[in-house]
Amino acid sequence: MRGLLIALGFPVQYRVLRCAAKAGMSVSVLGNAEAKQLRFSRYCNSFELVPPHLENSPGTQLDAWADLLIGLIEKQGADILLPGDAQATLLLGQLRSRLEMRSNVRIFPVPTESAFLELNDKWAFYKNCLRLNLPVPKTWRFDSKEDAIRALATEEFPDRLVVKPLDLWGGYGVKLFDRKDAGFGIRGLDYEPLLIQEYIEGEDTGLSVLVRSGRIVASLIHQVRSRRFYFFHCEEFLRIGEALATDYNCDGILHIDAQMTPSGELYLLECNPRVYLSMDYAALAGINLIELGIRDSIPADAPPLTVGEITFRKPPELIKSVLKFKGFERNDLRAAAFQIADPVMFALETWRLVFKERTEVWLQARPTALEPAKN
């Protein structure tokens, strides 16, 4: 099978490429300037650059996007279109009817435009969870930073707060503040409107599901513990995922973020209706969501696929083990073999991750200009 991957960035898009290749697919890439690194992957069959006039306009100029994709489908003999990120997911949802009228190409399961926009809106997700009686932290929405600052000065809020944008992804703009410093911190944000959310102490926990017509086909739950991806079973989180999938009645990959308290309680934070950064490790754990998504059919009575308890070191720790040639565990050897199979990208990712880790350490130690003066 030949796939055409729409990649409007990097590195999540690289994970989709690897999962598609692991499923036995020959993959070509239509990418923007940020995605050019994908050309160095041995699993990238060819790379086409998005024309400059379309690069920053997914969601608009839909006829031009349809023409571009139809031309590439015919040129490359693509069998299926794959979304590499949130923008590409929305774009394929918008273009489905146009593409189906003009081509026999398949489209990887994605939500409709309306379902994507609702799922991607953190405030809409919060209100829907309340309607379904699902556990969520207390959350407030403000149209402007000034509205939020005034509310903080006059109303009661929890002692620790998370501030986030409504519909961005990749953790962009998410900030943690003490209540007394939140007003000062909010003034330095570069987005509006915004959400203020009660901070829940606990472990970041993710549920990833592949949904077909509102039915979960496969699911994985994971946390990051001691710099390792830890996959495990949680019946309560699966029940919550099934309730959301049934209610939205959509298609595609959903990644639901939650906090799990030390006592095991779950609080839902947001839902990302798209591919995600650790999906290559999900494939190593036994569930390749890209492979499942391209299957022609799955029996309606088939139980959802899932995995039991399994761990993998996060890439920075895995890289250190590879460089030191010691400390391997069985699953680390599988992950290392997977990474080293793409040597140029392995080198680039090693540099990116080591640089990112050192930068994060430096930023944590460095006082920020936004910090209020301390007496």
C-alpha positions, 0 to 999 in steps of 0.5 A: 500500500502507498501512503501520502503523509501530510506533514505540517511540522516535525517531530510528531509527523515523523512518528506517523511516518515510522508507524506507517512504515512499520505497517508495511506502507511505502510513504511519500510526504507532502510537507512544509518547510519545518517538515523537510527533515523527513527527507532524511528518513530511509522510510520517506519514499519522496518529499514534496514541498507545500507551495508557499501560498498554501503553506500557512493556510490549511483550512482555507483555499480548500479547492487549491488544496484538493487540486494539489492532493489530487495531482500528487495522488495521481502522480504517486499512485497513493492509496491512502492519505495520512494526517501527520498533525492537528492541522492535517487532520482538520484539513482532511476532514474538510476535504473528504467530500471533495476528494471522494468525488474526484478520486478513489483514494482512501482517507485515514479515519479522521473526525468531521470538521465540526467534530474536530473543532468541538473536540479540539476546543478545551472549553467545549470539552470541559462543558461536555464532560460536565454534561456527561457527569465525567470528572474534570477540574474546576475551569473558567473561561475568559475572553481576554487577559484583562478579564482574567486578571480582574477575576483573580483580584475579586473572586475566589480561586484555588491556590494553584492554577493552570492557564492554557489556550482554548485550542492550541496543541503540543503543550503550547502556552500551558502555564502553572501559577500560584494564585498570588502570582497568576495575574502577573504571569497572565499579563505576559501571555501571547494568546486570548481567550484563555482558560484557568483551571484548578491544578490537580496534583497527580500523574499525567496520564494519557488514554489513546484510542482509535475510534470508528463510528463512535466505537473504540477499536483499540486503546492504550493508557500510559504515564511517564514514570522515572523517564520511562513510558509505562503502559498499563490497564485502567478500567475506569479510564477505559469506561470514560473513553467509551463514554466520550467516543459514544457521545461524539460518535466520530472517527479517528485517533483521540488522545485524552489527557488526564491527571491521576491522583495518588488515590487513583482518581481521574480528572480529565483535562483535554482531548486531542483529536489527532496523532500524538508524539509517543505513538511509535512507542505505542506501536512497540507496545503492540498497538500500531494505531496507523496499521489499525486505521488503514484496515478495510474492516474490523468486525463490529463485535470484536472487543477493543484491542489493548495492552497490558503492563509494559515499559520503555525508556524515554528517548533521551534515556534510551539514547544514553544507554545506546551511547554507553552500551550498557544498562539495556533491558529487553524492551529497550533493545526493541526500542533501540533497534527501532530507532537505529533502523533509521540512522540519519534520523536517529542522529538528528533526534539524538541531537534534538532531544539532548539539546531540548533536555539541556535547554529545559534544565537551563530554563528551569534554573534561570530566573525569568523576566516575568517573575515578580520581585521577591522581598 
